[in-house]
């Protein structure tokens, strides 16, 4: 009987841990999305000559924001690939 109780407690604990990990990942993705939106907003506010000075064509703004998003979300993978 004790073994069944301990097994059920282990499953419950795994479910709770999984839920909190999901919440943590959701927070990271929301933070990354906000950073990507701010990147688009700031770069879009620059003139073409200012963008040219820093070497960014206007058509790459959204691509760079997406790269920034991926960098934040996948920060834990740096050094492994």
N, C-alpha and C positions, 0 to 999 in steps of 0.2 A: 504494500500500500504506500509506504513512504517513497518508494522509487517512482511511483506514478505521480505523486504530489510534486516531487522534485522535477520530474520531466515536464509537468505542466507549468511549473514556475519558470523553468528554463525557456520554454516556448513563449511565455508571456513576457519575460525579460527581453528576449530577442525582438519581439514585436514592438515593445516600447523603445528599445534602442534604435530600431529601424525607423520608427516614427520621428524620433528626435533628429536622426541623421537626415531624413527627408526635409524637416523644417530647416535645418542648418543649410542644406544645399539650396533650398528655395531662397533663403536670405542672401546667399552668395550670388545667385542668379539675378535677384532683384537689384543688388548693389552693382553688379556688372552691367545690367541693362541701363541703370541710371547713369553710370559712367559713360556708356556708349552714346546715350542721348546728349549728354553734356559735351562730348567730343564733337558730335555732329553740329551742335548748336554753336560752339565756339569756332570751329573751322569754317562753318558756313558764313559766319559774320565777317570773316576776313575778305579783303578785296582780292581780285585775281593777281595783282602784283605782289601782295603780301604772301599769298600762297606760293607764288612762283619763287619768291625769295627763300622760302623754306623747303622748296623742292616738292611740293604736293600739287598735282593737278586737281582741279575741282571735282572731276569725276571719280576720284579715289577717296573722297571724304567718307562715304558710307562703308567702303571696304576697310579703311583704317579703323573706323569705329567698331566694325565687326571683329577685326583682329584684336582690338583692345578688350572687347567682351570675352573673346576666347582666351585671352591671356589671363584675365581675372578668374574665369571659371576653371581653367585648367592649370592654375598656379601650382597645384600639388604634383603635376607631372614633370615639372622642370627638372632637368638633369637625368631623367630616366630614358628619354627617347634619343 
